[in-house]
Amino acid sequence: MIFEPRAADLDPVGVENALLRAALGDYCDEAAILLLITSGHWLPQLQHAGLITVDGNVEGEGLWAHIYWPDVDGALRIGTITGRSSDQQVLRAAASIADGHPVDLGDLAAGLDRHALTLVLAAIAHAAGSHEHHHIPRAVGGVPKLGDRLPPLVPWPQPKLE
């Protein structure tokens, strides 16, 4: 009998890879997953709480995984997943970027420590595609031409080790 893979059976790197594989090409999904990976806090809890599902080997490229965003806020409210105030704001930002969950930006920003603020800003810049922007110089006659790729508006910092 063949068993379907479960997120709970994967090691942390396997979960990260499966989530990134599924998000690849959608800047908002990529940004939300990178935000959670780089924060270093949420993925193990989401995995343990059953909020990450694995789709299996999609098109021979390896496992794909998704976060079930609709249940994240409820899990946070009832204490199934927990974190400091700043960690909770990072999770809310990720849910907003990936799945459109409304957030009050003033409350969100006020609840972030400096490291978390950097992560959220990097995620927003990534979701906007700033890592793909190019300099657009003007040629003779004012005609724009594609220039060199610009660095991300806010680069991703190194992962935080807890």
C-alpha positions as CSV (number, residue, x, y, z in Angstrom):
1,M,0.0,0.0,0.0
2,I,1.3,3.5,-0.9
3,F,1.0,6.1,1.8
4,E,0.4,9.8,1.1
5,P,3.2,11.9,2.5
6,R,2.3,14.1,5.5
7,A,4.0,17.3,6.6
8,A,4.4,15.9,10.1
9,D,6.7,13.2,8.6
10,L,9.1,15.6,6.9
11,D,12.2,17.1,8.4
12,P,12.3,21.0,8.7
13,V,14.4,21.4,5.5
14,G,12.0,19.1,3.6
15,V,9.0,21.2,4.7
16,E,10.8,24.4,3.6
17,N,11.7,22.9,0.2
18,A,8.2,21.6,-0.4
19,L,6.6,25.0,0.5
20,L,9.1,26.9,-1.7
21,R,8.6,24.5,-4.5
22,A,4.8,25.1,-4.5
23,A,5.2,28.9,-4.1
24,L,7.8,29.3,-6.9
25,G,6.7,31.9,-9.5
26,D,4.0,33.6,-7.3
27,Y,5.8,36.5,-5.7
28,C,3.2,36.8,-2.9
29,D,3.4,33.1,-2.0
30,E,7.2,33.2,-2.2
31,A,7.3,36.2,0.1
32,A,5.0,34.7,2.7
33,I,7.0,31.4,2.8
34,L,10.4,33.2,2.9
35,L,9.1,35.4,5.7
36,L,8.2,32.4,7.8
37,I,11.4,30.5,6.9
38,T,13.6,33.5,7.7
39,S,11.8,34.3,10.9
40,G,12.8,30.8,12.1
41,H,9.7,30.5,14.4
42,W,6.5,29.4,12.7
43,L,7.1,26.5,10.4
44,P,7.7,23.8,13.1
45,Q,4.5,24.9,14.9
46,L,2.4,25.0,11.7
47,Q,3.7,21.6,10.8
48,H,3.0,20.1,14.2
49,A,-0.5,21.7,14.3
50,G,-1.4,20.1,10.9
51,L,-1.7,23.4,9.1
52,I,0.8,22.4,6.4
53,T,-0.5,19.9,3.8
54,V,1.7,18.0,1.4
55,D,0.5,17.5,-2.2
56,G,2.8,14.7,-3.0
57,N,5.3,14.5,-5.8
58,V,4.0,17.0,-8.4
59,E,5.2,16.5,-12.0
60,G,8.2,14.6,-10.8
61,E,9.7,17.7,-9.2
62,G,9.4,16.5,-5.6
63,L,6.9,17.2,-2.8
64,W,4.8,20.3,-2.8
65,A,3.3,21.7,0.4
66,H,0.9,24.5,1.3
67,I,-0.1,26.3,4.5
68,Y,-3.8,26.2,5.2
69,W,-4.1,29.9,5.8
70,P,-7.8,30.0,6.8
71,D,-7.1,28.1,10.0
72,V,-4.0,30.0,11.1
73,D,-5.7,32.8,12.9
74,G,-8.0,30.4,14.8
75,A,-5.1,28.3,15.8
76,L,-3.3,31.4,17.1
77,R,-6.4,32.5,19.0
78,I,-7.0,29.2,20.8
79,G,-3.2,28.7,21.6
80,T,-2.6,25.7,19.3
81,I,0.3,27.8,17.9
82,T,2.0,30.5,20.0
83,G,4.6,33.1,19.8
84,R,5.7,36.5,21.1
85,S,3.8,39.5,20.0
86,S,6.3,40.3,17.3
87,D,6.2,36.7,16.0
88,Q,2.4,36.8,15.9
89,Q,2.6,40.0,13.8
90,V,5.0,38.3,11.4
91,L,2.5,35.4,11.0
92,R,-0.3,37.9,10.4
93,A,1.8,39.7,7.8
94,A,2.6,36.4,6.0
95,A,-1.1,35.4,6.0
96,S,-2.0,38.8,4.6
97,I,0.6,38.6,1.8
98,A,-0.2,35.0,0.8
99,D,-3.9,34.8,1.3
100,G,-5.3,38.4,1.6
101,H,-6.1,38.3,5.3
102,P,-6.8,41.9,6.2
103,V,-4.4,43.5,8.7
104,D,-4.2,47.0,10.2
105,L,-0.8,48.2,9.0
106,G,-0.5,50.6,11.9
107,D,-1.1,47.9,14.5
108,L,1.1,45.5,12.6
109,A,4.1,47.9,12.4
110,A,3.7,49.0,16.0
111,G,4.0,45.3,17.1
112,L,7.2,44.5,15.3
113,D,10.7,44.5,16.8
114,R,13.5,45.6,14.5
115,H,14.4,42.2,13.2
116,A,10.7,41.4,12.4
117,L,10.2,44.8,10.8
118,T,13.2,44.1,8.5
119,L,11.6,40.7,7.6
120,V,8.2,42.1,6.8
121,L,9.7,44.9,4.7
122,A,11.7,42.4,2.8
123,A,8.6,40.3,2.3
124,I,6.6,43.3,1.0
125,A,9.5,44.2,-1.4
126,H,9.6,40.6,-2.6
127,A,5.9,40.4,-3.1
128,A,6.1,43.6,-5.2
129,G,8.8,42.0,-7.4
130,S,11.6,44.4,-6.4
131,H,14.1,41.6,-6.9
132,E,13.2,41.6,-10.6
133,H,13.2,45.4,-11.2
134,H,15.6,46.9,-13.7
135,H,17.2,50.3,-14.1
136,I,15.6,52.0,-17.1
137,P,18.0,54.5,-18.6
138,R,17.0,56.8,-21.4
139,A,18.8,56.4,-24.7
140,V,19.4,59.1,-27.3
141,G,16.1,60.8,-28.0
142,G,14.6,59.9,-24.6
143,V,13.7,56.3,-25.6
144,P,13.8,54.0,-22.5
145,K,15.9,50.9,-22.6
146,L,16.2,48.0,-20.2
147,G,19.2,48.4,-18.0
148,D,20.9,46.3,-15.3
149,R,18.9,44.5,-12.7
150,L,18.5,46.5,-9.5
151,P,19.1,44.9,-6.1
152,P,16.0,44.1,-4.0
153,L,14.6,47.3,-2.4
154,V,14.9,45.5,1.0
155,P,17.1,42.4,0.9
156,W,16.3,39.4,3.0
157,P,18.5,39.2,6.2
158,Q,20.2,36.1,7.3
159,P,17.9,33.6,9.2
160,K,17.5,34.3,12.9
161,L,18.8,31.4,15.0
162,E,16.7,30.9,18.2
